[in-house]
Amino acid sequence: MNDRPDEHIHHDRTRSRYELTVDGVVGAYAEYEVVGDSVVFTHTVTLPAMRGRGLAAKVVRRALDDARADARTVVPQCWYVAQYIDQHPEYADLLAAGA
């Protein structure tokens, strides 16, 4: 699902985050907490030097796809994840009640 062969998305369960590396350097990541049956996205970061490439969108898309595959709902505490879902309504069904 990566657009470039030098990009790789890794789910680091020990750190509760999804990381996108570019040429071996973490360029963006999305942090989360699992609360019951929900994934609460708390923070999304893109390194300043790597902004404008759509890296955060790729990380969030992968994380949301995994939440769907795991039959979990999503709570977007992070503004970026909330905005991503607003702009991609195909993920709106993942939102937890009241989120």
C-alpha positions as CSV (number, residue, x, y, z in Angstrom):
1,M,0.0,0.0,0.0
2,N,3.1,2.2,0.0
3,D,3.6,4.5,-3.0
4,R,7.4,4.2,-2.8
5,P,9.6,1.2,-2.3
6,D,11.7,3.0,0.3
7,E,8.7,3.5,2.6
8,H,7.6,1.0,5.1
9,I,4.8,1.0,7.7
10,H,5.4,-1.0,10.8
11,H,3.0,-1.6,13.7
12,D,5.1,-1.4,16.9
13,R,2.8,-3.0,19.4
14,T,5.2,-2.6,22.3
15,R,5.2,1.2,21.8
16,S,1.5,1.3,20.7
17,R,2.1,3.1,17.5
18,Y,2.3,2.8,13.8
19,E,5.5,4.0,12.2
20,L,6.3,4.9,8.6
21,T,9.9,4.8,7.8
22,V,11.5,6.4,4.7
23,D,15.0,5.1,3.9
24,G,15.1,3.6,7.4
25,V,14.2,6.9,9.2
26,V,10.9,7.2,11.1
27,G,9.1,10.0,9.2
28,A,5.7,9.8,10.7
29,Y,3.8,7.9,13.3
30,A,0.4,7.5,14.9
31,E,0.2,6.6,18.6
32,Y,-2.8,4.9,20.2
33,E,-4.2,3.2,23.2
34,V,-6.5,0.2,23.3
35,V,-9.5,0.8,25.6
36,G,-11.9,-2.1,25.7
37,D,-13.0,-2.7,22.1
38,S,-11.8,0.7,20.9
39,V,-8.6,2.1,19.5
40,V,-8.1,5.6,20.9
41,F,-5.7,7.6,18.6
42,T,-3.9,10.1,20.8
43,H,-1.2,11.6,18.6
44,T,0.0,11.7,15.0
45,V,3.4,13.2,14.1
46,T,5.3,13.9,10.9
47,L,8.9,15.0,11.1
48,P,9.1,18.6,9.8
49,A,11.6,17.7,7.1
50,M,9.2,15.1,5.8
51,R,5.9,17.0,5.8
52,G,4.0,17.5,2.6
53,R,4.4,13.9,1.4
54,G,1.2,12.4,2.7
55,L,3.1,10.2,5.2
56,A,0.7,10.8,8.1
57,A,-2.3,9.9,5.8
58,K,-0.6,6.6,4.9
59,V,0.0,5.7,8.6
60,V,-3.5,6.6,9.6
61,R,-5.0,4.7,6.7
62,R,-3.1,1.6,7.7
63,A,-4.0,2.0,11.4
64,L,-7.7,2.4,10.5
65,D,-7.6,-0.6,8.2
66,D,-6.1,-2.7,11.0
67,A,-8.8,-1.5,13.4
68,R,-11.5,-2.6,10.9
69,A,-9.8,-6.0,10.5
70,D,-9.7,-6.4,14.3
71,A,-13.4,-5.4,14.6
72,R,-12.6,-2.4,16.8
73,T,-14.1,1.0,16.9
74,V,-12.1,4.2,16.8
75,V,-11.9,7.2,19.1
76,P,-10.0,10.0,17.3
77,Q,-8.6,12.1,20.1
78,C,-5.9,13.3,17.7
79,W,-7.2,16.1,15.5
80,Y,-5.4,14.6,12.4
81,V,-7.2,11.3,12.7
82,A,-10.5,13.1,13.2
83,Q,-9.9,15.2,10.1
84,Y,-8.8,12.1,8.1
85,I,-12.0,10.3,8.9
86,D,-14.0,13.5,8.0
87,Q,-12.3,13.6,4.6
88,H,-12.6,9.8,4.1
89,P,-16.2,8.9,5.0
90,E,-15.5,5.2,4.2
91,Y,-14.0,5.1,7.7
92,A,-16.9,6.8,9.5
93,D,-18.5,3.5,10.4
94,L,-15.5,2.8,12.6
95,L,-16.2,5.7,15.0
96,A,-17.2,4.7,18.5
97,A,-20.6,5.9,19.7
98,G,-20.2,9.5,20.9
99,A,-16.8,9.9,19.3
